[in-house]
Amino acid sequence: MWLQIYLYLPLVFYLNPLMAAKCPTAPKSLQNVQICCPAPMPNWGVYNGECGSSGTQPSCRLACIFNATSALPANHNQLNLSQVRPMLERAFGMPLLIDAYVKNFGTCSNLVHSKYDQLTKLSHQIDACDRHALFYSLCAYSRLMMNCPTNLWQKANKKCQEARNYMKTCSWPALKMFMKST
């Protein structure tokens, strides 16, 4: 058994770069989240009491909201998933959409944490404040292509299906493409 594992591990490390190379160029439709999943945007204005003076920069505003809700406590870079749902429940009114976002934040938690340095080089967002909350939010939003509530998903749109299929097999290249457009 151990011999099989020792023979298998080098193969995994050898093939991993090849697997990434199999991803074709990302379709432009990856940027059409609002077309493919026309969900309402969060009402972050409900946090004006706590974060009204945080400024207009998305990174500052989201950093304040995530900190105020303990979803991303100050000076911590790792998302506190147990606080994400309560934060979203206050900003959204659709339970199915909240469920989708909670799932997406769970998927994005480790990804953003581990790839943060790479994401900072891709994003055009100003770094006036720490951008962890912004990147977690953008990642969760982009993943609506995968986890859009059924009643919102535009299943007849071939470009949306193409984007969803690409994201299923090439999630990291898909996120990089999405981040470059933000």
Protein Blocks (a to p, Z undefined) as FASTA:
>chain_A
ZZmmmmmmmmmmmmmmmmmmmpccddfklmmmmmmmcccdddfklmmmmmmmnojbfklm
mmmmmmmnomagghiabdcfklmmmmmmmmpcbfklmmmmmmmmmmmmmmmmmmmmmmmm
mpmcdckbacklmmmmmmmmmmmmmmgcfklpcfklmklmmmmmmmmmmmmlmmmmmmmm
ZZ
